[in-house]
């Protein structure tokens, strides 16, 4: 029976069940199979249908026939209970009702090539070639509001955890925010024309720019973290990079397919892990748990990289033949689908997989899902053991041989015959048995070792770690590292044949990338691995530590320490009031040009060749003039008048003639010129004072304050 006929029979059966349900007052829901809470909808283009599979078993528990589908590629977009299916050739959209297992609404959002993005309960249709963005109602597939026009062509868009749509506009080098029918702020993420790709990583936008070799974590107001990718990715050109549309982990895998360079970006720390990947037509990498999965559409397999063990696992066979594969992560599971065949897989966090039989009937399915086939190719990760195997075979041959054959080989007469009559252990004890090594020539290896396998390079603050898989065969005596910078410390200097298979390089310059090779040594020489993808001995710096501001007259002295995760090669960006360097050298800066009597705040962030973080340190200083104690002066001939302002104006207090008191001087200020008739001294500097005889202003010639400057330390200017 064909799938269409089966759909009709299932529809008749469903109608009958609905009638029975109404008669028994049980409702329609009891006649419908319950879809698994953990599952996904998968397209089957050949049959013009979509199926829902249980993520924990792989069993199909729901099926919907798309009567209008014509065998063309379908795109399934799912967000919770909202499920839309797009016919990529026509732009026709069908909304699936998961409770009724039927097409609830259909509509057309435009010509073929349209994108539909859903998330946080919102949906948008994007026309990359036309440059339009249109909000959709996910329940009716109707348009909402007026479309927004951006400069085409547009990149793959995504919705963050707050429901904001982010659209790459490569021709302008920007990432544009869209909320409903409102165009929001455009964040600059490159130069006009740069290839831009977008990943929603843990609900936050991450933009990769292959031209600039950068990955940027974006916030509402701009870039929060910028990480420098290996220069290898710039060779990707306008073809750009392969990135997942959505990543549920902090680590985002980025692939330059033509160069075979896989880069794992830790969006929290900015650290990078790089490794070479060999394959044919490679798809976007997906991260799940400790593993990264890459579809090789030329072989119909999944390439699997273990990020903890730092090695490739056996490939997972999907179809075993060339063809398109859809790979995505949803609800903590990895899904792989070939919509032009019955083949689909679901893989759990621990790497276990279940095969999904898309053509199996959803109702009454009893068979257990077929386990994934075990591939014949397994990476060689164990040390060679060929030499011990040969030596153990040699003694076992002598007891089984005919005694008369021993004298002919050893060329000895009576002594040899008498020895062979005893067990083989006497041969080991008797010197005459030593000629037996002539049967196994082992002074030098007969097999040259394979080159060391997968070489993974990790970046760290001041160090680089290189992990490799050992040679698969040959008599390896040890491993050494090639490519370490001069003066750097390589630990260990030599790895033993039995491991552990890693080196740590401490030193080098953050402004330079380093590529490494691992050499397997043996008696006949050495054989080197393929080169690693380059890394730097640094990571994007975090927040500078110990940032403090000490106020002074009309300014402040700022000091700080390097970030905890970055020491050498770090430069700083200083923002805040006053006159100061925007990129200060070292770990201090002077600020001038401020008005006294106020509070000021500065922010400081760090950057280096590995990247730049928006994780800012903050420091505040109060420019409150410090008071000091001084006495009045020259009061022998007449009373000293305390003035109400910095001039010989109204009287605010009086110090009797011949009286000298200690008073508090708050600050100094320029004012009207004043000459003391008794001493002939003149000054335009006035002191703001508080005393037992009144508060106000005294000219500097009537005070015993420091002279020679304005203001005279330790006093400040009042404003």
PATOR-893296 format. One record per residue (C-alpha): x, y, z. Coordinates in steps of 0.001 Angstrom, whole numbers. Each point is the difference from the previous one (the first is absolute). Example, Ala and Ser with C-alpha at 12.3 -4.5 7.8 and 13.67 -1.06 7.14 Angstrom:
// residues 2
       c1       c2       c3
    12300    -4500     7800
     1370     3440     -660
END
This chain:
// residues 719
       c1       c2       c3
        0        0        0
     1401     3433     -938
      502     2812     2467
    -2879     2028    -1510
    -2362    -2979      270
     1181     -678     3508
     -727     3627      851
    -3579     -371    -1264
     -535    -3183     2013
     1446     1692     3072
    -2327     2952     -593
    -3062    -2277     -209
     1122    -1815     3141
      460     3315     1776
    -3446     1187    -1011
    -1506    -3208     1362
     1889      419     3260
    -1213     3577      319
    -3598    -1167     -430
      411    -2640     2683
     1627     2548     2267
    -2916     2401     -357
    -2510    -2798      612
     1785    -1047     3167
      513     3669     1029
     3752     -476      143
      927     2749    -2459
     2345        8    -2987
     3244      136     1973
     -348    -3575     1213
       29    -1206    -3614
     3286     1741     -765
     3429    -1367      854
     1856     2142     2513
     3185     1478    -1449
     3141     -372     2064
     1005     3083     1969
     3581     -505    -1182
      -97     -356    -3757
      259     1705    -3375
    -1840      316    -3290
     1878    -1358    -3027
     -754      540    -3678
     -439    -2779    -2519
      -13     1781    -3350
     -446    -3108    -2134
    -3274     -793     1754
    -1072     3602      437
     -432     -357     3762
     1518      750     3377
      337    -2392     2920
      520      547     3709
     2566    -2253     1681
      562     -765     3672
     3441     1302      877
      723    -2646     2622
     -950    -3043    -2082
      -11     1119    -3612
    -3529    -1316     -492
    -2424     1913    -2205
    -3040     1125     1996
    -1628     2420    -2442
     -366      527    -3739
    -1545     2733    -2153
     -546     -256    -3753
      612     3176    -2009
    -2390     -454    -2906
     1468     2938    -1916
     3651    -1051      290
     1521     -875    -3357
     3102    -1909      961
     2123     3120      433
     2220      748     3000
    -1897      996     3131
     1148     2103     2937
    -1467     -708     3415
       57     2917     2452
    -1046     -897     3540
     -243     1941     3233
    -1880    -1803     2746
    -3529     -708    -1220
      458     2224    -3063
      979    -2054    -3051
      266     1461    -3505
     1013    -1872    -3161
     1332     1978    -2960
       88    -1283    -3584
     3356     1465    -1037
     -900       62    -3708
    -3259     1957      330
      161     1789     3345
    -3242    -1670     1103
     -334     -326     3773
    -2062    -2611     1848
     -718      192     3722
     -159    -3361     1745
    -2430     -473     2878
     1841    -2468     2285
    -3174     -774     1977
    -2023    -1009    -3075
     2890    -1232    -2173
    -1167     1970    -2996
      726     3091    -2051
    -1896     2778     1743
      835     2946    -2280
     1894      650    -3206
     1320     3150    -1561
     2655     1414    -2290
     2589     2479     1232
     1776      549    -3295
     2025    -1709    -2662
     2367    -2877      578
     3079      585     2140
    -1896     1670     2827
     1199     -449     3579
    -2337     -551     2923
     1413      523     3484
    -1876     -795     3222
      910      405     3638
    -1316     1369     3293
    -3544     -296    -1398
      721     2271    -2982
      397     -726    -3710
     1440     1924    -2938
      271     -529    -3732
     3202     1262    -1616
      580      456    -3726
     3814      -30     -297
       20     1085    -3633
    -2668     2671      337
     1308     1285     3334
    -3383      -17     1786
     -866    -1148     3510
    -3649     -733      828
    -1433    -1002     3363
    -2354    -3009      -90
    -2657    -1334     2322
     1212    -3552      738
    -3578    -1143      708
    -1531     1212    -3275
     3025      534    -2299
    -1442     3469     -669
     2270     3039     -349
       83     2495     2870
      686     3679     -643
     2023     1514    -2812
     3195    -1618    -1327
     3439     1429      737
     2413      526    -2889
     3738     -545      432
     2832       13    -2517
      158    -3413    -1700
     1239    -2646      -72
     -746     -893     3610
     1636    -2746     2040
    -1623    -2754     2044
    -1922     1734     2810
     -687    -1166     3559
    -2090      860     3067
     1647      476     3396
    -1410    -1064     3353
    -1842     3315      446
    -1829     -335    -3329
     2101     2531    -1961
      714     -926    -3617
     3570      541    -1197
      664      289    -3730
     3506       75    -1548
      345     2672    -2693
     3407     -812    -1542
      -86     2836    -2553
       31     2476     2882
     2110    -2066     2409
    -2743      134     2630
    -2314    -2152     2075
    -3459     1574      218
    -2493     -444     2831
    -3685     -401     -855
    -2877       37     2487
    -3341     -594    -1672
     -339     2585    -2737
     2651     2262     1549
     3571      135    -1213
     2360      349     2923
     3640      911      384
     2527    -1276    -2527
     3192    -1326     1622
     3170      303    -2078
     1668    -3409     -257
     2278      465    -3014
      806     1983    -3102
    -2578      322    -2795
      113    -3165    -2091
     1467    -2245     2697
    -1512    -3522       94
    -2088     -250     3181
    -1563    -3071     1610
    -2234     -100     3071
     -438    -2506     2817
    -2406      377     2910
     2247    -1427     2701
    -1694     -656     3325
    -2618     2560    -1013
     2542     2714     -910
     1143     1074    -3512
     3488    -1046    -1121
     1224     1419    -3324
     2961    -1452    -1871
     1841     2036    -2618
     2329    -2033    -2195
     1569     3080    -1620
     1054     1461     3356
      496    -3427     1633
    -2125      974     2986
    -2860    -1406     2036
    -2079     2515     1939
    -2509     -526     2804
    -2593     2737     -389
    -2041     1755     2683
    -2881     2458     -315
     2355     2974     -209
     2912    -1487    -1924
     2813    -2524       92
      497    -1667     3390
     2904    -2264     -942
     2158     -135    -3107
     2248    -3000     -597
     2717     -198    -2651
     -331    -3190    -2034
     3003    -1733    -1604
     1147     1710    -3182
     -840    -3239    -1832
    -3674      969      -38
      672     3093    -2111
      710    -2377    -2877
    -3664    -1016       83
     -726     3061    -2149
    -3522      996     -915
    -1104    -3606      384
      281      818     3674
      -19    -2398     2893
    -2279    -2837     1074
    -1650      748     3332
    -3059    -1431     1754
    -3110     2168     -203
     -671     -738     3687
     2390    -1302     2670
    -1202    -1163     3402
     3472       65     1550
     2529     2637     1000
     2498    -1455    -2473
     -824      795    -3634
     1652    -2019    -2800
     1076     1898    -3128
     1184    -1784    -3139
     2005     1278    -2974
     -900    -2928    -2281
     2439      562    -2849
     2905      310     2425
    -1213    -2836     2236
      366     2248     3059
    -2329     -577     2969
       95     2740     2647
    -1819     -326     3326
     -723     3396     1565
     -744      172     3714
    -2353     2985      109
      516      308     3758
     3792       73      250
      979      828    -3588
     2311    -3045     -126
      423    -1868    -3296
      527    -3637     -901
     1070     -820    -3563
      253    -3277    -1894
      231    -1100    -3637
    -2934    -1865    -1543
      190    -2214    -3061
    -3106     -611    -2054
    -1871      686    -3193
    -3054     2249     -104
     -185     1133     3620
    -3021     1605     1610
     -334     2344     2960
     1464    -1497     3210
    -2298     -632     2958
     1027     -266     3658
    -1737    -2376     2400
     1455     -884     3375
     3698     -680     -334
     -182     -733    -3731
     -120     1946    -3246
    -1790    -1574    -2964
      670      928    -3640
    -2052    -1410    -2853
     2067    -1243    -2941
    -2540       21    -2801
     2451    -1657    -2397
      -39    -3199     2086
    -3312      178     1867
     1786     -139     3365
      506     2137     3089
     3546      962      965
      204      -71     3816
     2563     1933     2039
      317     -516     3760
      922     3373     1515
     1068    -1545     3303
     2127    -2873    -1323
     1250     2312    -2800
     -402    -2615    -2700
    -2361    -1160    -2716
    -2295    -2911      714
    -1201    -2477    -2617
    -2286     1592    -2566
    -3711     -578      478
    -1634    -1396    -3128
    -3206     1799     -961
     -763    -1120    -3546
     3428    -1185    -1067
     -400     1751    -3359
      266     3514    -1384
    -2947     2276      587
    -1250     3024     1960
     -245     -312     3789
    -1778     2268     2449
     1695      147     3398
    -1278     2037     2940
     -104       -2     3790
    -3329      233     1779
     -819     -518     3673
     3386    -1520      769
      -93    -2522    -2868
     1679      -88    -3399
    -2224     -752    -2969
     1196    -1117    -3448
    -2452     -306    -2872
      167     -964    -3650
    -3375     1196    -1196
      393    -1806    -3327
      161    -3409     1675
    -1432    -1787     3015
     3212      626     1928
      215     2172     3108
     1950     -255     3250
     -295     1443     3480
     3104      145     2199
       73      522     3753
     2437     1989     2136
     2194    -3033      674
      356     -793    -3704
    -2498    -2859     -137
    -2246       85    -3029
    -3336    -1370    -1178
    -1117     -453    -3564
    -3328     1578     -887
    -2188    -1971    -2399
    -1877     2855    -1635
    -2051    -2384    -2133
    -1113    -2089     2998
    -3605      486      996
     -440     2398     2875
    -2899    -1894     1567
      626    -3417     1462
     3731      -38     -684
     1549    -2836     1995
     3408     -558    -1514
     3038     1308     1827
     2006     2589    -1975
     2909    -1433    -1917
     3301      808     1730
     2544     2026    -1884
     2454    -2061    -2072
     3571     -151     1213
     2366     1391    -2634
     2931    -2011    -1201
     2462     2861      333
     1160      583     3571
     2680     2594      864
     3254    -1484     1190
      572     1318     3496
     1924    -2774     1748
     3792     -330      192
     1561    -2567    -2379
      485    -3526     1326
     1475    -1742    -3037
     3442     -815     1412
    -1190    -1924     3119
    -2320    -2030    -2216
     2863    -1188    -2183
     2275    -1010     2881
    -2651    -2083     1708
     -521    -2060    -3150
     3637    -1090     -317
      291    -2495     2933
    -3272    -1725     -833
     1257    -1180    -3365
     2969    -2035     1316
    -1838    -2686     2044
    -2354     -736    -2879
     2758     -475    -2564
     1470    -3416     -809
     3210     -587     2056
     2070     -820    -3025
     -707     3437    -1453
     1698     1800     2845
     3545    -1257     -733
     -300      983    -3642
     -871     3623      920
     2473      501     2818
     2830    -1816    -1805
     1044    -1724     3273
      266    -3800      449
     -517    -1964     3219
     -349     2932     2437
    -2954     1441    -1849
    -1844    -3323     -231
      261     -587     3721
    -1290     3493      739
    -3117     -275    -2146
    -1075    -3074     1908
     -680     2294     2977
    -2723     2709      317
      560     3330    -1750
      941     1736     3232
     3445    -1705     -173
      497     1567    -3374
     -272     3380     1669
     2484    -1146     2662
     2498    -1535    -2407
     2222     2338    -2013
     -255    -2259    -3030
    -3675      960     -347
      805     3675     -651
      162     -367    -3799
    -3851     -105        4
     -250     3839     -385
     1068     -516    -3606
    -3645     -915     -627
    -1251     3453     1166
     2260     2841    -1105
     -828     2824     2456
     3114     2176      295
    -1971     2701    -1863
    -3754      388     -523
    -1275    -1699    -3101
    -3050     2338     -114
      285     3795      -11
    -2445     1513     2495
    -3077     1779    -1243
       69     3776      544
    -1622     1041     3300
    -3724      485     -431
    -2369     2803      958
     1856     3057     1298
    -2173     2292     2136
     1297     3408     1074
    -1476     1974     2910
      644     3639      821
      486     1139     3579
     1221     3026     1970
     3727     -135     -680
       39    -3577    -1270
    -1042    -2353    -2769
     -922    -3642      460
      484    -2545    -2774
    -1756    -3371      294
      487    -2747    -2583
     -897    -3600     -715
     2992    -2370     -227
     1289    -1785    -3073
    -1971    -3055    -1005
     2862    -2362     -715
     3772     -337      112
     2474     -108     2851
     -315     3567     1298
     2531      989     2640
    -1514     3392      841
    -1479     3259    -1282
     1345     3538     -299
    -1648     3309     -853
      932     2172    -2979
     -852     3683     -369
      351     1350     3553
     1169     3648      107
     3539      772     1001
      487      356     3736
    -3283    -1731      809
     -184    -2826     2511
    -1269    -3294    -1458
    -1171    -2496     2600
      803    -2803     -227
     2922      325    -2356
     -752    -3507    -1278
    -3126    -2124      391
      530    -3696      643
    -1327    -2574    -2416
    -2817     -856     2418
    -1015     3645      606
    -1598     2091     1352
     -332     1412    -3494
      150     3746      573
     2386     2931      274
     -329     3375     1680
     1861     2975    -1449
      442     2948     2363
     1176     3216    -1625
     -201     1567    -3416
    -1595     3235    -1123
    -3729      702       66
      468     1944    -3219
     1074    -3113    -1886
    -1668    -3275     -959
     1811    -3316      314
     -423    -3220    -1955
     1275    -3287     1399
      953    -3457    -1231
      557    -3091     2128
     2886    -2266    -1014
      -84    -3739      753
     3535    -1244      586
     1233    -3511     -779
     3343    -1710     -557
      107     1015    -3642
     -852     3671      490
    -3277     1849      535
    -3269      647    -1794
    -2058     3175      489
    -3712      628      325
    -1952     2396    -2177
      222     3618     1224
    -2462     1211     2608
    -2408     2869     -521
     1816     3089     1402
     -646     1356     3493
     1301     2794     2219
     1391     -253     3548
    -2762     2244     1341
    -3751      444      292
    -2244     3028     -236
      593     1860     3288
    -2625      407     2664
     -555     2895     2382
     3106     1888     1199
      501     -535     3737
      613     2470     2800
    -1241     3040    -1904
       90     3029     2317
     -285     3775     -401
     1645     2470     2387
    -1290     3553     -332
     2278     3015     -120
     -337     3659     -882
    -1995      148    -3245
      713    -3630     -789
      750    -3533     1141
     2698    -2650      -93
    -1261    -3365    -1276
     1769    -3301      630
     -842    -3661     -698
     1442    -3467     -504
     -233    -2275    -3067
    -2963    -2382     -300
      369    -3313     1771
     -122    -1928    -3282
     2399     2199    -1982
     3296     1593      927
     2292      708    -2938
     -976     1805    -3173
    -3055     1647     1565
    -1063     3539     -897
    -2809     1990     1603
    -2918     2182    -1020
     -897     2751     2487
    -3335     1802      -56
    -1161     2813     2273
      114     3748      679
     2980     2298     -167
     3099       32    -2159
     1790    -3344     -113
     1433    -2463    -2548
    -2658    -2198    -1623
     2484    -2890     -208
     2377      476     2921
     3358    -1748      137
      795    -2178     2964
    -2326     -256     2973
     -554     3651      978
    -1363     3222    -1421
     -354     3627     1059
    -3264     1912     -441
      -49     3805     -108
    -2422     2797     -827
    -2718     -837     2525
    -1982     2351     2195
      585     -504     3714
    -2803     -700     2411
    -1624    -2754    -2054
       38    -3805     -379
     1289    -1704    -3182
        0    -3589    -1311
     2233    -1707    -2588
     -243    -3396    -1722
     2916    -2093    -1197
       87    -3033    -2283
     2826    -2090    -1374
      869    -1406    -3419
     2779    -1944    -1658
      638    -1828    -3250
    -2279    -2827     1137
    -3014     2249      341
    -1794     2627     1987
    -2491     -239     2835
    -2674     2454     1045
      454    -1219     3561
      857     3400     1459
     1559     1047     3276
    -1358     3139     1641
     1557     2549     2369
    -1385     3160     1622
     1736     2997     1579
    -1401     2856     2075
     1771     3233     -857
     -686     1534     3433
     2844     2374      965
     1794    -1206     3144
        0     2509     2824
     3101     1077     1958
      803     1957     3150
     1822     3324     -233
      280     3196     2062
     -717     3591     -972
     2975     2359     -504
      991     3712      204
    -2622      966     2571
     2137     2303     2217
    -1313     3415    -1060
    -3772     -345     -576
    -2835    -2505       18
      -57    -2583    -2807
    -3328      -61    -1818
    -1454    -3282    -1339
    -1822      776    -3261
    -3223    -1490    -1396
     1629     -695    -3376
     3415     -110    -1713
      342     3779       19
      186     2931     2436
    -3764       53      286
    -2468     -486     2810
     1228    -1054     3413
     -829    -3608     1099
     2152      -56     3145
     2786     1809     1870
     3212    -1128     1683
     1081     2555     2677
     3361     1724     -410
     2888    -1991     1429
    -2013    -3254      -15
     1296    -3032    -1815
    -2241    -3049     -285
      205    -3324    -1807
    -2820     -334    -2483
    -1154    -2525    -2603
      858      886    -3586
    -2416    -1785    -2341
     1447     1063    -3371
     1476     2855    -1995
    -1462     2075    -2794
     1087     2835    -2259
    -1808     3277      679
      474     3750      138
     3491     1349      533
      791     1102     3581
     2964     1905     1548
      808      -18     3692
      879     3601      908
     2087    -1114     2977
     2294    -2351    -1935
     -490     1196    -3556
     -607    -3627    -1100
    -2590     -651    -2734
    -1868    -3088    -1227
    -3134    -1040    -1906
     -187    -3380     1807
    -2693     -339     2666
     -428    -2734     2602
    -3426    -1312      970
      147     -363     3798
    -1974    -1156     2992
     1024     1502     3361
    -1214      857     3445
     -257     3604    -1159
    -2109     -676    -3050
     -126    -1853    -3290
      872     1572    -3317
     3029     1057    -2063
     3472     1280      927
     2535     1235    -2516
     3142    -2145     -177
     2277     2840     1242
    -1931      -93     3295
      532    -3769      407
     2958    -2130     1005
     -659    -2429    -2905
     2596    -1547    -2377
     1040     2364    -2741
     1453     -416    -3452
    -2896    -1459    -1961
    -3716      -27     -590
    -1428    -1838     1622
     2810     -567     2470
      194    -3629     1032
    -1537    -1576     1938
    -2846     2400     -788
    -2262     -330    -3072
    -1860     2507    -2040
    -3595      365     1168
    -1533     -758    -3414
END
